[in-house]
Amino acid sequence: MMKNKIHVPPIKIQGIKTKLVPWIKENIETNETTRWVEPFLGSGVVGFNLAGKNALFADSNPHTINFYNQLKNKELTSSIIKQFLYKEGQILSEKGQEHYNYVRSRFNEEQNPIDFLFLNRSCFNGMIRFNRSLKFNVPYGHKPERFAQAYITKIVNQVKYLEFVFSQNNWEFKCQSFEDTLNEVTKEDFVYCDPPYIGRHVDYYDSWDEKNEIKLHDLLTKSGANFMLSTWDNNEYRENEYLKTVWKDCNKLNKEHFYHIGAKETNRKPMIEALITNYKIENKPVVEKKAGKKYVQLDLFSMIEQKQSTQHGT
Ligand SMILES: C[S@@+](CC[C@H](N)C(=O)[O-])C[C@H]1O[C@@H](n2cnc3c(N)ncnc32)[C@H](O)[C@@H]1O
């Protein structure tokens, strides 16, 4: 279980929840013996910081799961990774794109997790994307001296932290669909879910639609376990309509998050994040104060009532 520092994992992924870990931590319902179940592991940043002694981590992407399983089984170690990144990084700095493409073809043939790490840390924007033929197809990131000594040290330290926590805990990794994972859940478990956003099809392993959203809700409810779902609520253009339909029987917590378009301060765009739970979240009226605004916890019904009373001036 994390103290204060957030440990960032060696695998990067779009939508990584590093910044939300403290907020998630404040609102989970676990104790030392609760098994943490995470059906959409991604990089692992949430569970690796918040899970207790027992955990089931799963994802439909076999490559992140293979990577973590090899670390757990000590087939892959921080010293092997260090040597590998020095050697391959040296060739990359000499040959650039030619070597990146060579490692990418080798990975697509052999699917070696250490090549996956190399590609994940040197490709364009740290993206993970597989085409329909299951080939990794992200282009080279073109960062000069990508695997400089300080960068390798950073990655190796991230791996060392995982070696430590994997050896201390009883954590299981499985490549499987969320349906299979949720069928293994008992009511004593705590389930944290961060599924892909609907309509944001990213790659072969990462597509999501309304049917999946409904199935997720139904399986979570059927499991009898306490659960938390991370999702988005609204931005200046759109609202997540599923919060009022699929998840209407749950509680909701909001937090505003700003992202920048270009360098101008006036171009700060707000995005409201949401945590959805099937248990009452302890009433912490002010979650965060930022730029003079208060972010408050409201369940869906209070939100609707508040909206109605604002509209009717009551
Ligand atoms: C938004 S990411 C999770 C990010 C993670 N919380 C983090 O901070 O790194 C969603 C993950 O769900 C996985 N995924 C997509 N569809 C899935 C499915 N049907 N079953 C299991 N996992 C799935 C994707 O491979 C991806 O890793």
The ligand as an SDF file (V2000), in Angstrom:
LIG
                    3D

 27 29  0  0  0  0  0  0  0  0999 V2000
   -7.8110    3.2830  -19.8910 C   0  0  0  0  0  0  0  0  0  0  0  0
   -6.7520    1.8950  -19.9670 S   0  0  0  0  0  0  0  0  0  0  0  0
   -6.3650    1.6140  -18.2700 C   0  0  0  0  0  0  0  0  0  0  0  0
   -5.3420    2.6020  -17.7720 C   0  0  0  0  0  0  0  0  0  0  0  0
   -4.8250    2.3220  -16.3910 C   0  0  0  0  0  0  0  0  0  0  0  0
   -5.8040    2.6000  -15.3560 N   0  0  0  0  0  0  0  0  0  0  0  0
   -3.5720    3.1500  -16.1570 C   0  0  0  0  0  0  0  0  0  0  0  0
   -3.6320    4.1230  -15.3650 O   0  0  0  0  0  0  0  0  0  0  0  0
   -2.5570    2.8420  -16.7700 O   0  0  0  0  0  0  0  0  0  0  0  0
   -7.8290    0.6000  -20.3920 C   0  0  0  0  0  0  0  0  0  0  0  0
   -7.1930   -0.7700  -20.4820 C   0  0  0  0  0  0  0  0  0  0  0  0
   -8.2450   -1.7140  -20.7210 O   0  0  0  0  0  0  0  0  0  0  0  0
   -7.7610   -2.7380  -21.5680 C   0  0  0  0  0  0  0  0  0  0  0  0
   -8.9450   -3.3240  -22.2020 N   0  0  0  0  0  0  0  0  0  0  0  0
   -9.6690   -2.8550  -23.2440 C   0  0  0  0  0  0  0  0  0  0  0  0
  -10.7140   -3.6560  -23.5240 N   0  0  0  0  0  0  0  0  0  0  0  0
  -10.6690   -4.6750  -22.6310 C   0  0  0  0  0  0  0  0  0  0  0  0
  -11.4770   -5.8280  -22.3910 C   0  0  0  0  0  0  0  0  0  0  0  0
  -12.5490   -6.0790  -23.1510 N   0  0  0  0  0  0  0  0  0  0  0  0
  -11.1470   -6.6580  -21.3720 N   0  0  0  0  0  0  0  0  0  0  0  0
  -10.0500   -6.3990  -20.5980 C   0  0  0  0  0  0  0  0  0  0  0  0
   -9.2420   -5.3270  -20.7870 N   0  0  0  0  0  0  0  0  0  0  0  0
   -9.5400   -4.4630  -21.7740 C   0  0  0  0  0  0  0  0  0  0  0  0
   -6.8150   -2.0390  -22.5260 C   0  0  0  0  0  0  0  0  0  0  0  0
   -5.8610   -2.9400  -23.0640 O   0  0  0  0  0  0  0  0  0  0  0  0
   -6.1910   -0.9650  -21.6330 C   0  0  0  0  0  0  0  0  0  0  0  0
   -4.9790   -1.4160  -21.0940 O   0  0  0  0  0  0  0  0  0  0  0  0
  1  2  1  0
  2  3  1  0
  2 10  1  0
  3  4  1  0
  4  5  1  0
  5  6  1  0
  5  7  1  0
  7  8  2  0
  7  9  1  0
 10 11  1  0
 11 12  1  0
 11 26  1  0
 12 13  1  0
 13 14  1  0
 13 24  1  0
 14 15  1  0
 14 23  1  0
 15 16  2  0
 16 17  1  0
 17 18  1  0
 17 23  2  0
 18 19  1  0
 18 20  2  0
 20 21  1  0
 21 22  2  0
 22 23  1  0
 24 25  1  0
 24 26  1  0
 26 27  1  0
M  CHG  2   2   1   9  -1
M  END
$$$$
